[in-house]
Amino acid sequence: MSKKTKSSSGVWQSIFAPLAIIVAFIIAYLIFTRLLGNPVNFEGGNPKGHPLQGNLLGLMYKGGVIVPILITILIVLIIYCFERLITLTKIKGKARLNVFVTNVKQMLAEDRIEDAIVACDKQKGSLANVLKAGLSRYRALESDQELEKDQKITSMKEAIEEATALELPVLSRNMVILSTIASISVLIGLIGTVIGMIRAFAALAQSGAPDALALSTGISEALVNTAFGITGSTLAIIFFNWFSSMIDSYVFKIDEAGFSLTQTFASSIRK
């Protein structure tokens, strides 16, 4: 990957996070005000009144000002799940990994290093990049007459480790966003729950007959925010674990291919 490409990728990543949050908040605000707060969801067409019987949208609107924040979190979660899925699919390359690695091993057995490098260029992806770095060093060390066998093997390992280290940040990028959402979603939901319970108890504490509307609004706010918070946290945990499993599996394939390449190189050189 060229410096210009890396620079462009870094700039895009720095813009993507705040842009995703801003877009998500705008969409969440429109959902809250236009969809959930639509007068048709309430008795008498008044959003300040009771939701229609069995109307879930109106009930969600009664969750209060924390609801658009929680909707924003859910939309951000969806955006980053798609980002992770697209990225992790892209870095696998074009052909199936097992087929690609088998073909490269076959080329190595036939001493077709240049063909293997060309195959890496066609395959693309993190595994192909690591193998290409190893293969390039493979050919250079193979013709080196000054280094001892152990030194050549060490140099080969270093080339593969350096290439792997450059690819790992791409694999784990934005995973911290998912883990953060898993933590804060339920906490923000609890804030909305506490606010709703405060309003409910305030309605009960009034002298004379309790304000039924204020009481029901407070309880609705508490329950809706709890539901949103738990839902966001649960989904974030599920997707975080799923993507982590995909990344671990892919890193294992990279390490396995790198080790196999090193072993092939070690068996092909003389002291």
N, C-alpha and C positions, 0 to 999 in steps of 0.2 A: 504494500500500500504506500503510495507516494505521500510526501509531506503535505502537498496541496490538498490531497484527498482527506488526510487526517485532520488538517486544519478546518476544512469545510465541515467535516463530520462533527468536530468539536464545537464549532459555532452553532450548528443546527441543534446539537444536544443542549447547549446552554439556552437556546431560544425555546425549544420544544416544551420544557417543563412549565415555565410561566405561561406560555401560550395555551397549553392544555388546560391549566387551572382557570384561566380567564374565560376561555370558551366554555368550559364545563359549568362555571358559575352563571354565565349568561343563559345557557340552556336550562339550568336548574331554576333560575329566577323566572323564566318564561313558563316552565312547567308548573311552578308553584302558583304564579299569579293568573295565568291564562287557563290552565287545565284544572288544577286542584281548586283554585279559587273562583272558578266559573260560577256565576249566580244560579245556574240551573241545578247545581248540586245541593242547594240549600232551601229550606222552607221559606216561602215568601220571596225567593230570589235575593235574599240578603246574606252575604258571606259572614256577617257578624252573628247570625242566628244559628240554629241547629242544622246539622246536615240532614238531608232527606233520609228516611228510614232505609237502612241497608246500603246507602251511598258511600262507598269506600273512598272515593276521591275527596268528597267533602270532609270525611273523617280525618283523612291525611292532612288536609289543609288546616285543621284545628290543631295540628302539632306545633304551630307557631313558627317563629323566625328561625329556629334551629333546623327546621325541615329543609329549606333550600341549601343550607350548608351540608347536610347529610346527603342530599341528592347530588350536590357537587362532588362529594367524595365518591359516591357510587359511579358517577360518570367518569371521573378521573381514573377510577379502578378499571372500568371497561376500556378506556383509551390505552392504558398501559398494558392491559392484558393483550390487546390486539398488537401493540408495539412489540411485546415480548414474543408473541407467537410468530409474527412476521419475521422478526430478527433471528430467532432460533431456527426457523425453517430455512431462512436464507443462508445462514452460516454453515448449514450442512452441505451446501453445494448442490450441484445438478443431479448427479447420479447417486444411487444408494451407496452408503458408506462402505458396507461390506464388500460390495462389488468393486468399488473404487480401490480399496485397500488390497484386495486380491489381485487386481490388475497390476497395481504398482509392484507388489511382491513378485509377480511373474516377470515383469520387466527387469527387476533387480537381478533375479536369478539368471536372466539372459544377458546381463550387463548392458542393458539399454537405458542408461541413466538419463540421457537427453530426452528419450521418449517418455520416461516417467515424469520428468519436469514439465514437458508439454501437457501431459495428462493432468498434472496438478493445476496448470494454468486454465485448462478447460473445465475442470471440476469446480474450482473456486471454493470459498468457504474456509473456515478456520483450520480444519484438519488438512486440507490441501496446502494451505499456507505454511503450516508447520512442516509437513513432509517436503515441500519445495525447499525450505531453508535447509533441512537436513540433507536433501539430495544435492543441493549446490555445494555444500561443504563436503559431502561424500566424494564428489568428483575431484575437488581441489585437493583433498587429503590423500586421495588414492594415488596421485602422481607426485606427492611430496616425498622427497628422498631424505630429508634432514630429520624429521621428527621420528621418535620411536613409536612403536605400536601403541603403548599405553597413552602417550601424549596425543596420538591421533584419535583414539577412542574418547579421551577426555574432551578434546576439541569438538568432536562430533556430538557428544552429550550436551556440551555448552550451547552449541548452535540450536539444538532442538529445544532446550530449556528456555533460551532467550526468545525463540519464536513462540513458544507456548505462553510465556509470560506476557507477550504483547497481545495475544488473543484472549486471554482470560478476562480482562476488563470488559470486552465486548459481550462476552457470555453473561456476565453478572450485572451488566449495566441496568439501572432502574429497578433492580430487585429490592433495593432499600425503600423505594416508593411503596411497593406492595406490603412490605413488612411494617412500614409506618402507618399505612391505612388500616392494617389489621389491628394496630394498637390504638389509634386515635378515634376510629369510627365508633367503637363502643363507648369510649370516654365522652365524646361529644354527645352521643345519644343519652348518656347518663346526665349530662348537664341539662339537656332538654327535659329529661325525666324529673330532675330536681326542681326545675323552674315550674313545671306543670303541677307537681305536688304542692309546691308553695302556694300557687294560685288556688288549688283545690282546698287546702286547709284555710286559706284566707277567706274563701267563700263560706266555709263552715263556721268560721269564727265571728261572722257578722251577727250583730244583735237581732233578735227576732228570727224570722224564717230565713234559712240560708238561701243564697242566690243560686237557684238551680242551674241557670245558664252558665254562670261563672264556675260552678262546681263541675259540671259536665265538661266544660272547655278545659279546665285544668287537668282532669283525669284523661281526657283524650290526648292532650299535649304530652302527658307523661308516657302513655302507652305507645303512641305513634313514634315518638323519639326513641324509645327503647327498642321498638321493632326495627326501625331504620338502622340504628346503631349496631345491633346484633347482626342484622343481615349483611351490612357492609363488612364488618369484621370477619364474619364466617366465610364470605366469598373471598376476601383477601387472603385468608389463611389457606383456603383450598387451592387457589391459584398459585400462591407463593410456593407451597409444597410441591405442586405439580411441576412448575417451571424449575424449581430447585432439583427435582428428580431428573428432569430432562438435561439440565446442565451437568449434573454429576455423571450421568451416563455418557454424555458427549466428551467430557474431560477424560473419562476413563478410556474412551476410544482413542483420543489423541495420545494419551500416555502409552497405551498399548501399541499403537502404530509407531510411535517414536522409539519405544524399546525394541520393537521388532526390527526397525531400520538400523538401530545401533548394533544389534546382535548380528545382523546380516553383514554390516560393514566390518565388524570385528573378525568375523570368520573369513572374510575375503582378502584381508591384508596380511602381509608377512612382516616379520620383525625387520 
